Amino acid sequence: MTSLLSNLREHLQITPLNDDQVQVSFVLPSDLLFDYLQVLDSLTGLVKTVRSKVRHAKYSDSSADSFSTQARDRFYERVVTLYDLYLVQGLKRTAAIKRISAELRVVNHPWASVDLVRTALNAAGRPGRQRVQP
């Protein structure tokens, strides 16, 4: 390897170009060409993988999280509004939750189950009765 490194030092030429670019050229012994190409191929794969991971992290962290947070907040607001309306009309908590779930199923809402409606109400500050631990 040291012979390759010394060979590169002796025959490496770097020429500045326009637009913050440089031209790199060097001379390799013919028997090292395949090894050099394998190294370039590995580095190219590494760079592509890193770019892909950075791009994925950038989009998944910001836009997906904010979208899911907004969707959750809209769901909470809808559930709480309906819940308060049904309580004013005289329904008990369980009946109100079932009716909200039924209305969400009519519009094929993905979070229409009774359990998710109950959990959303608890998270949004409308908990049911507090159970006393014996």
Secondary structure, DSSP 8 states (H G I E B T S, - for coil): -HHHHHHHHHH-EEEEETTTEEEEE----GGGHHHHHHHHHHHHHHHHHHHHHHHHHHHIIIIIHHHHHHHHHHHHHHHHHHHHHHHHTT--HHHHHHHHHHHHHHTT-TT-SHHHHHHHHHHTT---------
